[in-house]
Amino acid sequence: DADAISKRWLDTWVRVVGLAEEVGASVIPAIARRHDSAVGRVSHLPHILAEALAVAGDSGGPLALSLAASSFRDGTRVAGTDPDLVRAMVENNRPAVLEALDQTIELLQGAREDIAHPDRSLKTLAEDGHAARGRFEARAGRNKGDASNRPIIRVRPGAPGWLDQLRSAESMGAQIGIF
């Protein structure tokens, strides 16, 4: 693996990772397609959902907005992002966002069906969502500012098997450190 990569590319890669670490960023390796799929779900889709929730709440008029509490505030926070930035993010990642949006619409349609039928329950979605949030909190740190529980893989760029280490880190969403 190491022989296939030019020394210049390898040196540049190490400098970029080092710079990211120097400014306090976490480096999580990913090929472009997987990165785009992931951020389509956890960065771009939340903007679409927040925009829709903000419009739905606003459509309830002054009473709804006066009664809105922290769940509405938190659920619409990113709707305060510059609309041109939201449009650019979403429109430049259309395939991944469409896949995430289709899955979300399916989940919302299922919730609608459960709510529309008195003999059905929202139990499964509520429990699945609660469990998913728990997995996020366990990975990211329970509160803002908490240390991440993300795995860290130390790599020695250019050493035998180091590219396999990067692939492994990508598969588990691990942060890498260079030594």
C-alpha positions as a printed NumPy array, in Angstrom:
array([[  0.   ,   0.   ,   0.   ],
       [  2.653,   2.521,   1.051],
       [  4.65 ,   2.038,  -2.165],
       [  1.62 ,   3.03 ,  -4.262],
       [  1.456,   6.456,  -2.648],
       [  3.955,   9.107,  -3.608],
       [  6.098,  10.602,  -0.878],
       [  4.847,  14.094,  -1.783],
       [  1.19 ,  13.017,  -1.404],
       [  1.949,  11.308,   1.882],
       [  3.844,  14.331,   3.265],
       [  1.009,  16.646,   2.22 ],
       [ -1.586,  14.376,   3.816],
       [  0.371,  14.267,   7.09 ],
       [  0.699,  18.081,   7.09 ],
       [ -3.06 ,  18.547,   6.483],
       [ -3.97 ,  16.141,   9.29 ],
       [ -1.418,  17.814,  11.564],
       [ -2.857,  21.247,  10.781],
       [ -6.368,  20.035,  11.547],
       [ -5.208,  18.615,  14.878],
       [ -3.276,  21.819,  15.659],
       [ -6.46 ,  23.887,  15.46 ],
       [ -8.383,  21.404,  17.605],
       [-10.275,  19.568,  14.878],
       [-10.943,  15.843,  14.992],
       [ -9.879,  13.965,  11.879],
       [-12.237,  11.185,  10.86 ],
       [-11.215,   9.596,   7.563],
       [-13.869,   8.955,   4.932],
       [-14.023,   8.593,   1.191],
       [-16.087,  11.339,  -0.427],
       [-19.168,   9.217,  -1.165],
       [-19.458,   7.964,   2.418],
       [-18.782,  11.422,   3.834],
       [-21.501,  12.94 ,   1.641],
       [-23.964,  10.227,   2.675],
       [-23.219,  10.767,   6.361],
       [-23.443,  14.571,   6.312],
       [-26.572,  14.347,   4.17 ],
       [-28.217,  12.609,   7.133],
       [-26.762,  14.458,  10.119],
       [-26.051,  17.938,   8.757],
       [-28.094,  18.715,   5.643],
       [-31.349,  16.846,   6.409],
       [-31.709,  18.546,   9.827],
       [-31.761,  21.894,   8.029],
       [-34.65 ,  20.764,   5.822],
       [-36.545,  19.394,   8.82 ],
       [-35.916,  22.551,  10.864],
       [-37.124,  24.754,   8.009],
       [-40.301,  22.667,   7.634],
       [-40.934,  22.644,  11.385],
       [-40.458,  26.422,  11.569],
       [-42.949,  26.967,   8.743],
       [-45.458,  24.523,  10.298],
       [-45.183,  26.238,  13.686],
       [-45.48 ,  29.696,  12.175],
       [-48.571,  28.538,  10.275],
       [-50.222,  28.016,  13.663],
       [-50.231,  31.789,  14.103],
       [-49.419,  33.954,  17.104],
       [-50.952,  31.56 ,  19.642],
       [-48.79 ,  28.654,  18.503],
       [-45.664,  30.792,  18.547],
       [-46.537,  32.111,  22.015],
       [-46.97 ,  28.561,  23.312],
       [-43.821,  27.266,  21.615],
       [-41.344,  25.919,  24.142],
       [-37.861,  24.428,  24.112],
       [-38.731,  21.501,  21.827],
       [-39.787,  23.957,  19.112],
       [-36.821,  26.226,  19.829],
       [-34.338,  23.329,  19.693],
       [-36.004,  21.685,  16.697],
       [-35.884,  24.893,  14.658],
       [-32.499,  26.268,  15.773],
       [-30.745,  25.616,  12.459],
       [-33.615,  27.272,  10.554],
       [-31.826,  30.465,  11.598],
       [-28.973,  29.612,   9.201],
       [-28.546,  31.868,   6.181],
       [-30.939,  30.473,   3.523],
       [-28.272,  30.719,   0.803],
       [-25.945,  28.524,   2.858],
       [-28.702,  25.958,   3.457],
       [-29.555,  25.892,  -0.228],
       [-25.894,  25.499,  -1.213],
       [-25.314,  22.645,   1.266],
       [-28.401,  20.717,   0.273],
       [-28.251,  21.32 ,  -3.466],
       [-24.588,  20.33 ,  -3.666],
       [-25.304,  16.976,  -2.026],
       [-28.589,  16.08 ,  -3.717],
       [-28.234,  12.277,  -4.029],
       [-27.331,  11.733,  -0.364],
       [-29.922,  14.218,   0.889],
       [-32.627,  12.621,  -1.265],
       [-31.847,   9.183,   0.172],
       [-32.01 ,  10.494,   3.75 ],
       [-35.126,  12.543,   3.012],
       [-36.906,   9.564,   1.436],
       [-36.191,   7.451,   4.526],
       [-37.395,  10.264,   6.793],
       [-40.579,  10.78 ,   4.77 ],
       [-41.249,   7.039,   5.07 ],
       [-40.81 ,   7.254,   8.847],
       [-43.068,  10.323,   9.038],
       [-45.681,   8.656,   6.848],
       [-45.631,   5.669,   9.181],
       [-46.05 ,   8.017,  12.16 ],
       [-48.961,   9.697,  10.393],
       [-50.618,   6.33 ,   9.83 ],
       [-50.078,   5.363,  13.477],
       [-51.603,   8.63 ,  14.698],
       [-54.533,   8.462,  12.238],
       [-55.626,   5.032,  13.48 ],
       [-56.772,   4.899,  17.138],
       [-55.922,   1.185,  17.319],
       [-52.265,   1.884,  16.452],
       [-49.473,   3.485,  18.455],
       [-46.446,   5.692,  17.948],
       [-44.603,   3.374,  20.343],
       [-42.112,   1.879,  17.872],
       [-40.965,   5.185,  16.385],
       [-40.745,   6.829,  19.809],
       [-38.689,   3.943,  21.204],
       [-36.479,   3.681,  18.095],
       [-35.874,   7.436,  18.113],
       [-35.079,   7.435,  21.819],
       [-32.585,   4.585,  21.347],
       [-30.992,   6.326,  18.337],
       [-30.585,   9.534,  20.351],
       [-28.973,   7.501,  23.133],
       [-26.448,   6.056,  20.679],
       [-25.636,   9.573,  19.47 ],
       [-25.185,  10.849,  23.024],
       [-22.989,   7.86 ,  23.905],
       [-20.782,   8.561,  20.879],
       [-20.685,  12.345,  20.974],
       [-20.691,  12.984,  24.708],
       [-23.954,  13.467,  26.555],
       [-23.82 ,  17.262,  26.761],
       [-22.285,  20.011,  24.665],
       [-18.672,  20.323,  25.686],
       [-18.387,  16.767,  27.03 ],
       [-15.498,  14.725,  25.721],
       [-16.369,  12.511,  22.773],
       [-16.53 ,   8.764,  23.235],
       [-15.539,   8.275,  19.606],
       [-12.857,   5.605,  19.157],
       [ -9.377,   6.863,  18.317],
       [ -7.04 ,   4.936,  16.049],
       [ -3.383,   5.939,  15.982],
       [ -1.797,   5.541,  12.569],
       [  1.749,   5.767,  11.325],
       [  1.39 ,   7.077,   7.754],
       [  3.383,   5.039,   5.286],
       [  3.849,   2.073,   7.635],
       [  2.663,  -1.339,   6.464],
       [ -1.129,  -1.611,   6.783],
       [ -1.754,   2.058,   7.515],
       [ -4.328,   2.414,   4.732],
       [ -6.198,  -0.551,   6.206],
       [ -6.194,   1.342,   9.509],
       [ -7.804,   4.321,   7.764],
       [-10.442,   2.072,   6.202],
       [-11.128,   0.532,   9.597],
       [-11.392,   3.984,  11.189],
       [-13.872,   5.03 ,   8.511],
       [-16.028,   1.948,   9.044],
       [-16.431,   2.719,  12.751],
       [-16.435,   6.512,  12.53 ],
       [-13.187,   6.619,  14.505],
       [-10.977,   9.627,  14.876],
       [ -7.389,   9.186,  13.777],
       [ -4.253,  10.428,  15.419],
       [ -0.857,  10.454,  13.758],
       [  2.301,   9.301,  15.472]])
